[in-house]
Amino acid sequence: MKILIILPNWLGDAVMATPAIELLAKHYPAARFTFVGSYVSIEALKHHPLCEKAVIDETKKASSRLLATYKLAHELGRFNMAITFRNQLHSSLLLRFTGTVFTVAKHSWHSRFLLSHTPKIKANKHLVKQYAELAMVNVNDFNEDEIPPLKLYIRPKTFEKPTLGINAGATYGSAKRWYPERFAAVAAEYTEKYDIIIFGGPNEVEMAQEIEDNLKQLGVTNYTNLAGKTNIEELCANIGGCSLFITNDSGPMHVAAAYQVPTVSIFGPTKYKETSQWMNEKSKLVRKEMDCSPCMKRECPLGHHECMKSITADEVSQAVKEL
């Protein structure tokens, strides 16, 4: 059974879609997947053993995205089932243009006119559950208890010594980021037990350097700064090999959950009930209840950033000890 899957754009969202993909594999035993998505989502999920083809969607770069979407659909061909985890017009059009009869997307003004199955899924539940409900739209006896953990098929790296991963970045925006000097202060407490790896994307090199500078001031020498130096596969492998992970709400946080890495997650302006780690038994969440949260803004609209500023290094360190 040929199944086309349009993946979410963000790394974390793509990882949160993996339980839905595993459910599709379980309920359709002859399933073979074609993945279409952003560079980061494809690089993370293309290693799935049932993935026959992985295509990076670059239609947004075309002078006419509509025409580019039409051409991509015809290159992909027809499928037995096509599903998109994006709630976006061009992804609905892509599914329609393939000529596939059984097409699935969350209910919206465009999907209801273009596709065959458009369930109304409530947003007040974990995103993993939303994706799973979408994937199981044609399975009558589906139960949420069936939803498995997150799953990545990239082999985790093996480190010689227990390793603490620090991830101070969050691609979505500055409002989700705790402070580099506080990450460093927490990491310094555990330097005798763990080697330290500083993670970060190409746009987070400066922030990672701040952590490194603070570690130096605290006399810490057993660290490696990998910010901006890893591709997606290497990022996942390194996180998967960590013994402990301290992170903002971010894509790497969900990667850690996929490998069941003990994790302390720091939340500020986002909806923790919808995007916290899924089914990671060794997970602690640190946050402060605020009148203005969750605002879901990229930058603090009130200018005080109290949802993050009020979280101390001692509180995060205590969460680590509780793990």
Secondary structure, 3 states (H helix, E strand, C coil): CEEEEECCCCHHHHHHCHHHHHHHHHHCCCCEEEEEECHHHHHHHCCCCCEEEEEECCHHHCCCHHHHHHHHHHHHCCCCEEEECCCCHHHHHHHHHCCCCCEECCCCCCHHHHCCECCCCCCCCCHHHHHHHHHCCCCCCCCHHHCCCCCCCCCCCCCCCCEEEEECCCCCCHHHCCCHHHHHHHHHHCCCCCEEEEECCHHHHHHHHHHHHHHHHCCCCCEEECCCCCCHHHHHHHHHCCCEEEEECCHHHHHHHHCCCCEEEECCCCCHHHHCCCCCCCEEEECCCCCCCCCCCCCCCCCCCHHHHCCCHHHHHHHHHHC
